[in-house]
Amino acid sequence: MHHKGSGVAGLYPKDVAETKVDEVTKHARKQGMPLKVTAEPE
């Protein structure tokens, strides 16, 4: 689902979501990508 240039990639428990945000952000930066990843409550 997309809203104004954003999309939902998955629904996870808070601790898992925060870990995924950190991992994906680090990987994107290593690749030189400006990807913005956030964890938000449902």
C-alpha positions in Angstrom: 0.0 0.0 0.0 1.4 3.4 -0.9 0.6 6.8 0.6 2.3 9.9 -0.8 5.5 8.1 -1.8 5.6 5.6 1.1 4.7 2.0 1.4 4.2 -0.7 4.0 6.9 -3.4 3.8 5.7 -5.5 6.7 4.1 -5.8 10.1 6.3 -6.9 12.9 6.5 -6.7 16.7 8.2 -3.5 17.8 11.6 -4.9 18.7 11.8 -6.8 15.4 10.7 -3.8 13.4 13.3 -1.6 15.1 16.0 -4.2 14.3 14.9 -4.4 10.6 14.9 -0.6 10.3 18.5 -0.5 11.6 19.7 -3.3 9.3 18.0 -2.0 6.2 19.2 1.6 6.8 22.8 0.5 7.3 22.7 -1.7 4.2 21.3 1.2 2.1 23.9 3.6 3.3 26.7 1.1 2.5 25.3 1.0 -1.1 25.1 4.8 -1.3 21.3 4.8 -1.3 19.2 7.5 0.5 16.5 5.1 1.5 14.4 6.2 4.4 13.0 3.4 6.6 10.8 4.0 9.6 8.9 1.9 12.1 5.5 3.2 13.0 2.6 1.9 15.1 -0.2 0.3 13.2 
